[in-house]
Amino acid sequence: MDAIRARALSKTYAGNRVVDDLDMTVPQGAIYGFVGKNGAGKSTVMKMIAGLTTPGGGEITLFGNASGENGDVPGDVRRVGALIENPGLLPHLSAFDTMMAQALALGVADPKPVCRALLEQVGLGNVGRKKTGGFSLGMKQRLGLALALVGGPDLLLLDEPLNGLDPDGARTMRNYLVRLNQQRGITIVISSHVLDQLERMCTHYGVIAHGHMVREMTAEQAQAECGDSLTVRTADTAAALAILEDRLPSDPADPVRFAAEPDGSITIAGGFDAAEVSRLLHDTNQTVLELAAKSRDMEDYFVALMDDTRTEGSR
């Protein structure tokens, strides 16, 4: 079963279509990295999933329970914990009192030990009585996560939860989220501009641009597409490409992929052997003008997807 299944989701604010015919699938038990530029529509999508705003169109299914005909959120929204944009904190309340208010609103049994334990887990055990008005941004983010966990949700929606955290704090938060996923089976959707942090914990990714889902993939697929490649340039591109496609050994488990580029070069990716490519071209008397190995950075890959402009021209 999928934790989230959104189909043809849309939302318009002041005549601006901020989410446009978006499809999204988050498998149950995944840590799903939701990637996009500021203004791409990430927060709006999360708000619709959490039931904080009504979709303008489309359908949301949570754990198999679909939204109603009028866009009403499914009943399983009760299984969702959310930290979207900024946690709503009252500055005159302490962290503990804020947690207690949330726990009482949700009907949590024996709330005091639950609230103390959650504050301890997010690194706020020693500041529970401090008023939130004096909290740093990082402390507010930690408290926001603790609030999202009150009630024991099965799905967490976290919008930029690493904002304001120093490197050590970000690592601690990342490891805590991974433990929640692995030990308690909580499905997590997390947006972040810190792509290297996502790379260290996500099992799946979704890339959004201009309110439209550009691509969804597993972490393994993303790694494969960011793997090493080989640029080949010869005096006769067509002949070299035909020879390589016909004669270069390929492992079915990691097939070699070829692409003829507009500049006349050939890009080879997948399970290739650069030495074998060079030998094959030499043995077939191809004049090699360039043979260069490249490694694509994960950040460059996602930035290229986020720069997708296909949806802008279709409006």
Secondary structure as UniProt FT lines:
FT   STRAND          2..13
FT   TURN            14..15
FT   STRAND          16..27
FT   TURN            28..29
FT   STRAND          31..35
FT   TURN            38..39
FT   HELIX           42..50
FT   STRAND          57..62
FT   TURN            63..64
FT   STRAND          65..66
FT   TURN            69..70
FT   HELIX           75..79
FT   STRAND          80..83
FT   TURN            91..92
FT   HELIX           95..106
FT   HELIX           111..121
FT   TURN            122..123
FT   TURN            125..126
FT   TURN            128..129
FT   HELIX           132..134
FT   HELIX           137..149
FT   TURN            150..151
FT   STRAND          155..159
FT   TURN            161..164
FT   HELIX           167..184
FT   STRAND          187..191
FT   HELIX           195..199
FT   TURN            200..201
FT   STRAND          204..209
FT   TURN            210..211
FT   STRAND          212..218
FT   HELIX           219..225
FT   STRAND          228..234
FT   HELIX           237..247
FT   TURN            252..253
FT   STRAND          257..260
FT   TURN            262..263
FT   STRAND          266..269
FT   HELIX           274..283
FT   TURN            284..285
FT   STRAND          288..295
FT   HELIX           298..306
FT   HELIX           310..313
//
